Amino acid sequence: MKILFTNDPKWLKKWDDYIVTEDRASHLMLSDWNKSFESYGFEFEICLALENDKIIGGYAAVIAKAMVFKFYIVPFGPIISSDYEEKLNEIIESVYNRAKKRNCCYAQINLPFSDIDNVHLLTNSLKIPFLEKAAKGHLFKYVYSSSGLNWVDLKHLDEEKMIMSLKPSVRRNVRNSYRKELEFKVLDTQEGIENAYRLFLENATNANYTIRNWEDIKNTLFGLNEKGLLKILSVFKSNEIKGAILLIKSGNYYTYILGGSKKETPDLRTGDFLQWEAIKLSINEGLDGYNISLGGSKGVFEFKNSFNTTHYYIQDGQYHWILKPIYFKFYTIVEKKLKKHKKRIANLLSVFKK
């Protein structure tokens, strides 16, 4: 097996093709997603595990920088294709070695282990000797790492079977949403994508949470859209956008990233409408499931779970190495002093969260 670190466009295209079709992959590994960190002064690189020039695994790494500190962060993975699992230990060792070569004080990985069987995750029974040199957990919190899947299983289901599997109250909400004279659109122009994202920003402000600024994220979204990996599903009424959700395809499934809606009385139930459209999209493309994503407020969490989800939490997959103890100790002191000032530490560490 050959290990190759690269940002070469030809290899990035091959890598993205692999991430889209490899069951164990995540949108956090796509080149456009990681390239977006450059707007914060960070770097990224892709590690390819090659067998006769065929990609069999690897990872995407963000090199986060703040003052004199550098951190080597793997938000998801490393991963390996199912026929090559004995090679995973070597790829994980390459994370440690590469972080040292890049003069980082700290490195972390996020192996997608689960004790519940799912083809899109790794079984936690894999033996990986090099992890004995790592410590469990994550000490660097400022680059988003996936916590798992909130999985809507679609195997052997068509639209009718799927909707009949939902609780009567959920079926009623979905069907009622279609009776409100809503117009469904997939937004695939730059103007349409921006209009939807403005709605996401408006919702984030109203609900007091933070998402990326439009100027920082637009090129990422345009790039993903050009490759056919981005879907922005929207609803309009009287030619005005009323709701939208953003999906990204990887690992042979779509992941719900974020959404927004206009708050009106009576409620247009745009959330029910759009999530059902995402499920229909997944069924029509022959995908085995849809990741409606973990997280959110209690109300959002309950809403997502109403679509018959199974939670696949990543368990025992978070590991780290402290490569320069003195540097990292100094970082923890600085980080602790600034923790109460979220805006200041965001500026210091260029916080990136979904």
C-alpha angles and dihedrals in degrees: 000000000000124000116211127183112200152153093186109139093227092055092041089058091051089047093052091049088053093048092051094052103031108096094215096053130104136207086246087074098055116115095231091052092053094040088064089073089071089077087068095049092259125128133222137196138180123231113208124198105205133193110186088339091306116124109238099165146323141137146252116241131199116208101208117198132198122164106309093343127101124185127192106213128184105190094190127015149305091240133189132196114255097253093056105046093132087068095060094088091059092050091051090050088054089060090059094045094045093049090054091048090050088054094242122161094212141020134190139182135197110210111195095232120162133172089212115080114251126147090223093064138052121255110244090223091081113119111231111172096187091065087073086076092053132078121231122250137028123278096178111071104173102088114063117247124188118251094198143278132311092204129202103194111219102170112139091358131124123191095272095048091046097051091045089055090062125089114270091248091054093046088051093051092049094047093045090054089061092055094062098084093253121164116218119216136173105218110217104152123091090244093050093048091050093049091052092047091050086058090051090051091049091052092047091053093047092048094042100241131119133241131169119292114252094244091053096049106031098089090049091053093045091050093049090047093052089054092049093244097112124075121182108188115195144175126215133191122190088355092301123116110245102173144353141182130201121221131183124199123223137129091031093296142076122250122207107231106175143324146186142198142190112257108232141158118262094036111245091207090226090159092060091044096051098042089051089051088052090052091048090050090053093048093048091052091052094244119159095226151347127239106220086180134238124261136047134114121315091264093049091046092052091046092054092047091054087077092070096263129179117211115227105186118192103245128194091350101112113097137158144185125210103214100177108030097187093049092045092048089054090049092053090052092051092044092049093052092050098040093097090055103064096176093052094048089046089057091045098049100025094236114223117190134157 
